[in-house]
Amino acid sequence: SYAICLSGVSLMTATTTEKKKVFVETFGCQMNKSDSEHMLGLLDEIGYEPTPDIKGADLMILNTCAIREGAEDKVYSYLGAWRGYKEARPGSLIAVGGCVAQDAGEAMRKRAPYVDLVFGTHNLHRLPELVMKASSGEPVVEIYQELPEDLPETPVHRLNDISAWVSIIYGCDYNCTYCIVPYVRGREKSRSPQSIFEEVKSLAESGYKEVTLLGQNVTAYGHDLEPKLHLGDLLRQLAVPELEAIKRLRFVTGHPRDLNVEIIDAVRDLPQACEYFHIPIQAGDERTLRRMARGYNVDFYRRKVDEIRSRIPDAAITTDLIVGFPGESEEEFMNTVRLVEEICFDVANTAAYSPRQHTPSANWDGQVPEAEKYERLRYLNTVVGDVSHRLNKRLLGRKVEILVEGRSDRGMNRLMGRTRTNKIVNFEGPDALIGQLVDVEVTAANPWALRGALKVGLTV
């Protein structure tokens, strides 16, 4: 079991008494979802178990995301509703973690004094001690400005028994002018390859089939280690017979400047590595990229795409795009549209620019009116959808391998899984296939998902 060494606080696991209930609401990216699984793992050691029923929870945790404007308003809206649950259940606690908590600190309790605990992104490992202090009736606000020198290994309560997230690097060393991540997540800090290997080995022994390696800038992994490594080295260390139960390895999200040829070649060479690259470009215009401080131009990005497709012709390439960046003209926006049509991204996650405090661009002149931003976003989404649809239709009649994740939201008679290139496929089949790798024939395609037909004898 995971050992927690605390000063002045006695933590007893509930081995003989009924466990308390914890409800966690998670906003934001895969990193936040992974953090929530670690919260549940830590709290299990002091006698808490997860519940989907917030009204019956002894502890309510809101794990927050600060990436978009209005994030704080969303947090306080939730907390206002949670106040009623707390009042209806005397002795229950409200805790707030994640990026909004990291940024707000003491100000959060001033605005919502009924919150019992505020903790940040850098001291998640101290959650059991902080909850125990808050349980004694002492409101707690603890925010670390940096990650600990030695990254602590924390237990995990996984919410999925098929695919798992494994964080390999924290923080980001880039200073994009629109992004709050370096402020709330800190500078880059890589985990040791030994600790990552042991975590993945444990997942393999537990029957997991897929692992996604996570980081705010996952392609920067290893540059701060001694000796230095890169993500391609790590992939090769994980693609070994000892971990043969892991059939798929993925990684998200990286920066184009750190996607070296050695990483691409590792994906090409390793059967476990999925042919899927998420490479955010953010804009298709040279001046906008310079003002975003992205550190590359459009031609550099094109060369990265060429490096991938020349080595792995069937690889899926997805991206992130921001429209309405301060000062963006109509012509500059259209350069982004034209790049989408040129590159032919399998998927593009799009967003209207959102000014964030602590970022330079929030105070710049030339802020694009909201109506104009959302008109551009609507147009871009139409183009993105058309391109995705065209690419997906190329798969009609082809056999694809999918990892079956569960029942489809599109109908309870259907299952849902993902291809190696991360495309969603819905098909009819029995529950016995959940967690299995199966081959299906693609029978229909839309911009966001595929339909498939399972053939007898196609189970992998």
C-alpha positions in Angstrom: 0.0 0.0 0.0 1.0 3.6 -0.5 2.8 5.1 2.5 1.9 8.6 3.6 4.3 10.3 6.0 2.7 13.3 7.7 3.8 15.4 10.6 1.3 15.9 13.4 -1.6 14.2 11.7 -2.7 10.6 12.1 -4.2 9.1 9.1 -6.0 5.8 9.6 -7.4 3.9 6.6 -10.9 2.7 7.0 -10.3 -1.1 7.1 -12.8 -1.9 9.8 -15.3 1.0 9.4 -17.5 2.1 6.6 -15.6 4.2 4.1 -16.5 7.8 3.5 -17.7 9.0 0.1 -15.9 11.4 -2.3 -17.4 13.0 -5.4 -15.0 14.5 -7.9 -16.1 16.8 -10.8 -13.4 17.3 -13.4 -13.1 20.2 -15.9 -10.6 20.4 -18.7 -7.9 18.3 -20.3 -6.6 14.7 -20.0 -4.0 15.9 -17.5 -6.8 17.1 -15.2 -8.7 13.8 -15.6 -5.5 12.0 -14.7 -5.0 14.2 -11.7 -8.5 13.3 -10.5 -7.6 9.6 -10.6 -4.6 10.4 -8.4 -6.8 12.3 -6.0 -9.0 9.3 -5.7 -6.0 7.0 -5.2 -4.6 9.2 -2.4 -8.0 9.6 -0.7 -8.5 5.8 -0.7 -5.6 5.6 1.7 -7.5 7.6 4.3 -10.8 5.9 3.9 -12.6 7.5 1.0 -14.2 5.8 -1.9 -15.7 7.4 -5.1 -19.4 8.0 -5.5 -21.4 9.2 -8.5 -24.0 10.7 -6.0 -22.9 14.2 -4.9 -25.8 14.4 -2.5 -24.4 11.5 -0.5 -20.8 12.7 -0.6 -18.8 13.4 2.5 -16.2 15.2 0.4 -16.9 17.1 -2.8 -13.9 18.1 -5.0 -14.0 20.4 -8.0 -10.9 19.9 -10.1 -10.7 23.0 -12.2 -9.4 24.2 -15.6 -8.3 27.8 -16.3 -7.6 27.6 -20.0 -10.8 29.5 -21.1 -12.3 32.9 -20.2 -15.2 32.5 -17.9 -13.5 29.5 -16.2 -13.7 31.1 -12.7 -17.4 32.1 -13.2 -18.1 28.4 -14.1 -16.3 27.3 -10.9 -18.2 29.6 -8.6 -21.5 28.7 -10.3 -20.8 25.1 -9.4 -19.7 26.0 -5.9 -22.9 27.9 -5.4 -24.9 24.8 -6.1 -22.6 22.7 -4.0 -23.2 24.9 -1.0 -26.7 23.6 -0.8 -25.5 20.0 -0.7 -23.1 20.9 2.0 -25.7 22.5 4.1 -28.0 19.5 3.6 -25.3 17.1 4.8 -23.7 18.5 8.0 -20.0 17.6 8.3 -19.4 17.3 4.5 -16.5 19.2 2.9 -16.0 21.2 -0.3 -12.5 21.2 -1.8 -11.3 23.0 -4.9 -8.1 22.0 -6.8 -6.6 22.4 -10.3 -5.6 25.4 -12.3 -8.2 27.9 -11.1 -7.4 27.1 -7.5 -3.6 27.4 -8.2 -4.3 30.9 -9.6 -6.9 32.2 -7.1 -5.5 30.8 -3.8 -6.8 32.8 -0.8 -9.1 34.8 -3.0 -11.2 31.8 -3.6 -12.2 31.5 0.0 -12.9 35.2 0.2 -15.4 34.8 -2.6 -16.7 31.5 -1.4 -16.1 31.2 2.4 -18.0 27.9 2.6 -15.2 26.2 0.7 -13.2 24.1 3.2 -10.0 23.4 1.2 -8.2 25.1 -1.7 -5.1 23.3 -3.1 -3.1 23.8 -6.3 -1.6 21.7 -9.1 1.8 21.4 -7.4 0.8 19.9 -4.0 -1.7 17.3 -5.0 0.4 14.7 -3.2 -0.5 16.4 0.1 -4.2 16.0 -0.4 -4.8 13.4 2.4 -3.1 15.6 5.0 -5.0 18.7 3.8 -8.4 16.9 3.9 -7.7 15.7 7.5 -6.9 19.3 8.5 -10.0 20.6 6.9 -12.0 17.8 8.6 -11.0 19.2 12.0 -12.9 22.4 11.1 -9.8 24.4 10.1 -10.2 26.0 6.6 -7.1 25.2 4.5 -5.5 27.1 1.6 -2.2 25.7 0.4 -0.6 26.6 -2.9 2.9 25.6 -3.9 4.5 27.9 -6.5 6.6 25.1 -8.0 6.6 21.3 -8.1 8.7 19.5 -5.4 12.3 18.9 -6.4 11.7 15.2 -6.2 8.4 14.3 -7.8 6.4 12.1 -5.4 4.9 8.9 -6.8 1.2 8.8 -5.9 -1.4 6.0 -6.0 -4.1 6.0 -8.7 -7.7 4.9 -8.6 -8.4 4.3 -12.3 -11.8 5.0 -13.7 -11.3 2.8 -16.7 -9.9 -0.7 -16.8 -9.0 -0.8 -20.5 -7.1 2.4 -21.3 -4.9 4.3 -18.9 -3.3 7.8 -18.7 0.3 8.0 -17.5 1.8 11.4 -16.9 5.4 11.6 -18.0 6.2 15.3 -17.8 4.6 18.2 -16.0 4.5 21.9 -16.9 5.7 23.9 -20.0 8.8 26.0 -20.7 7.2 27.9 -23.6 5.7 31.3 -23.1 3.0 31.6 -25.7 1.4 35.0 -25.3 -2.2 33.6 -24.9 -1.5 30.7 -22.6 -1.9 30.5 -18.8 -0.5 26.9 -18.5 3.1 27.9 -17.5 1.7 30.1 -14.8 -0.6 27.5 -13.3 1.4 24.3 -14.1 5.0 25.6 -13.8 8.1 24.7 -15.8 8.8 21.4 -17.4 9.8 18.5 -15.1 10.1 15.0 -16.4 9.5 11.8 -14.5 12.2 9.2 -14.4 12.0 6.5 -17.1 12.2 3.9 -14.3 9.1 5.2 -12.5 7.2 5.4 -15.8 8.2 1.8 -16.7 7.1 0.5 -13.3 3.7 2.2 -13.6 3.2 0.8 -17.1 4.3 -2.6 -15.9 1.7 -2.5 -13.2 -0.9 -1.6 -15.8 0.2 -4.5 -18.0 -0.1 -6.9 -15.1 -3.6 -5.5 -14.4 -4.8 -6.3 -17.9 -4.8 -2.8 -19.5 -4.5 -2.8 -23.3 -3.7 0.8 -24.0 -1.6 3.5 -22.4 -1.6 7.2 -23.3 1.5 9.2 -22.2 0.5 12.6 -21.0 2.2 16.0 -20.7 1.4 19.7 -21.3 4.3 19.3 -23.7 4.8 15.6 -24.0 7.3 15.8 -26.9 9.7 17.7 -24.6 10.1 14.6 -22.4 13.5 13.9 -21.0 15.5 17.1 -21.9 15.8 17.9 -18.2 17.0 14.4 -17.2 20.5 13.2 -16.7 21.4 11.5 -19.0 19.1 13.3 -21.4 16.4 11.2 -23.2 13.7 12.0 -25.7 10.2 10.6 -26.1 11.3 8.2 -28.8 13.8 6.6 -26.3 10.9 6.2 -23.8 8.6 4.6 -26.3 11.3 2.0 -27.2 11.8 1.3 -23.5 8.1 0.6 -23.1 7.8 -1.5 -26.2 9.4 -4.6 -24.7 8.3 -8.2 -24.2 7.9 -7.6 -20.5 5.1 -5.2 -21.3 3.5 -7.2 -24.2 0.1 -7.0 -22.6 0.1 -3.3 -23.6 -1.0 -3.4 -27.2 -1.2 0.3 -27.8 0.9 3.3 -26.8 -0.1 6.9 -27.5 1.1 10.4 -26.5 -0.5 13.8 -26.2 0.0 16.8 -26.3 3.2 18.1 -27.8 4.8 21.1 -29.4 5.9 21.1 -33.0 9.5 22.3 -32.2 10.1 19.2 -29.9 8.7 16.6 -32.3 12.0 15.2 -33.6 12.6 12.6 -36.2 13.6 10.0 -33.6 10.1 10.2 -32.1 8.5 9.8 -35.5 10.8 6.8 -36.3 9.9 5.2 -33.0 6.2 5.3 -33.9 7.0 3.9 -37.3 9.2 1.1 -35.9 7.2 -0.1 -32.9 4.1 -2.2 -33.4 2.7 -0.9 -30.1 3.0 2.8 -31.0 -0.1 4.2 -32.6 0.1 6.1 -35.9 -1.4 9.2 -34.4 0.2 12.6 -33.9 -1.6 15.6 -32.2 0.5 18.6 -33.2 -1.1 21.9 -32.3 -0.3 24.7 -34.8 -2.8 27.2 -33.3 -2.8 29.4 -36.5 -2.0 29.2 -40.2 -0.7 32.7 -40.5 2.9 33.8 -40.1 2.3 37.2 -38.3 -0.2 35.6 -35.9 2.2 32.8 -35.1 5.0 35.4 -34.3 2.6 37.3 -32.1 1.6 34.1 -30.3 5.3 33.5 -29.7 4.9 29.9 -31.0 8.6 29.8 -32.1 8.0 28.4 -35.6 6.6 29.5 -38.9 4.1 27.8 -41.2 6.8 26.3 -43.4 8.5 24.7 -40.4 5.1 23.0 -39.5 4.7 21.8 -43.1 8.1 20.1 -42.9 7.0 18.4 -39.7 3.9 17.0 -41.4 6.0 15.9 -44.4 8.4 14.1 -42.0 5.5 12.2 -40.6 3.8 11.3 -43.8 7.0 10.4 -45.6 7.7 7.8 -42.9 4.1 6.8 -41.9 1.8 7.5 -44.9 -1.4 6.4 -43.0 -0.7 8.4 -39.9 -3.5 10.6 -38.5 -2.5 14.2 -37.8 -4.7 16.3 -35.6 -4.2 19.9 -34.3 -5.5 22.8 -32.2 -6.6 26.1 -33.8 -7.4 29.5 -32.3 -9.4 32.1 -34.2 -9.8 35.8 -33.4 -6.4 36.3 -31.8 -5.9 40.0 -31.0 -5.1 41.9 -34.2 -6.0 39.0 -36.5 -7.3 40.3 -39.8 -9.8 38.6 -42.0 -7.0 37.7 -44.5 -4.9 36.3 -41.7 -7.9 34.2 -40.5 -8.3 32.9 -44.1 -4.7 31.8 -44.1 -5.6 29.4 -41.2 -8.6 28.2 -43.3 -6.4 27.6 -46.3 -3.8 25.7 -44.2 -6.6 23.3 -42.9 -7.5 22.6 -46.5 -3.8 22.1 -47.5 -2.7 19.9 -44.6 -6.0 17.9 -44.4 -6.1 17.4 -40.6 -8.0 14.3 -39.5 -9.4 16.4 -36.6 -8.9 20.0 -35.5 -9.9 21.2 -32.1 -11.0 24.8 -32.6 -11.7 27.6 -30.2 -12.3 31.3 -30.2 -9.5 33.3 -28.6 -10.1 33.7 -24.9 -8.2 36.4 -23.0 -6.6 35.1 -19.8 -5.1 37.0 -16.9 -1.3 36.7 -16.5 -1.0 36.5 -20.3 0.4 39.4 -22.5 -2.2 39.2 -25.3 -5.1 39.8 -22.9 -4.1 43.5 -22.7 -3.2 44.1 -26.3 -5.1 46.4 -28.6 -7.0 45.0 -31.5 -9.2 42.6 -29.6 -11.6 41.0 -32.1 -15.3 41.5 -31.3 -17.0 38.4 -29.9 -19.5 38.2 -32.7 -16.7 38.3 -35.3 -14.7 35.6 -33.4 -17.7 33.3 -33.3 -18.5 33.9 -37.0 -15.0 32.9 -37.9 -15.2 29.9 -35.6 -18.4 28.7 -37.3 -16.9 29.0 -40.7 -13.6 27.3 -39.7 -15.6 24.4 -38.1 -17.5 23.9 -41.4 -14.2 23.6 -43.3 -12.7 21.3 -40.6 -15.8 19.1 -40.8 -15.7 18.9 -44.6 -12.0 17.9 -44.5 -12.6 15.3 -41.8 -15.5 13.8 -43.6 -13.5 13.5 -46.8 -10.7 11.7 -45.0 -13.1 9.4 -43.2 -14.9 8.4 -46.4 -11.6 7.0 -47.7 -11.9 4.3 -45.1 -15.2 3.0 -46.4 -15.0 -0.8 -47.1 -11.7 -1.1 -45.3 -11.0 -3.3 -42.3 -9.8 -1.4 -39.2 -8.6 -2.7 -35.8 -10.4 -1.1 -32.9 -10.1 -1.4 -29.1 -13.7 -1.7 -27.8 -14.3 0.7 -24.9 -17.9 0.2 -24.1 -21.5 0.9 -25.1 -22.0 3.6 -27.7 -23.9 6.8 -26.8 -25.5 6.4 -30.2 -27.6 3.4 -29.2 -27.4 0.7 -26.5 -27.4 -2.0 -29.2 -24.0 -0.6 -30.4 -20.5 -0.8 -29.0 -17.9 1.9 -29.4 -14.2 1.7 -29.9 -11.2 3.6 -31.4 -8.9 2.8 -34.2 -5.1 3.0 -33.9 -5.4 6.5 -35.4 -7.9 7.5 -32.7 -11.1 7.5 -34.9 -14.3 6.5 -33.1 -16.1 3.5 -34.6 -19.7 2.4 -33.6 -20.8 -1.1 -34.4 -23.2 -3.8 -33.2 -21.8 -6.5 -31.0 -22.0 -8.3 -27.6 -20.7 -6.9 -24.3 -18.2 -9.7 -24.3 -16.1 -7.7 -26.8 -15.6 -4.8 -24.4 -11.9 -4.5 -23.7 -11.0 -6.6 -26.7 -9.2 -5.7 -29.9 -11.4 -6.5 -32.9 -11.5 -6.0 -36.6 -14.5 -4.3 -38.2 -15.3 -3.3 -41.7 -16.1 0.4 -42.1 -19.6 0.8 -43.6 -20.4 4.5 -43.1 -18.5 7.7 -42.3 -19.4 11.1 -41.0 -17.0 13.9 -40.0 -16.6 12.8 -36.4 -17.1 9.0 -36.3 -17.4 5.8 -38.4 -19.9 3.0 -38.5 -18.6 -0.5 -38.7 -19.7 -4.2 -39.1 -18.1 -6.9 -37.1 -17.3 -10.0 -39.1 -17.3 -13.5 -37.5 -13.8 -14.5 -36.6 -12.3 -11.0 -36.7 -11.6 -10.9 -33.0 -7.8 -10.2 -32.6 
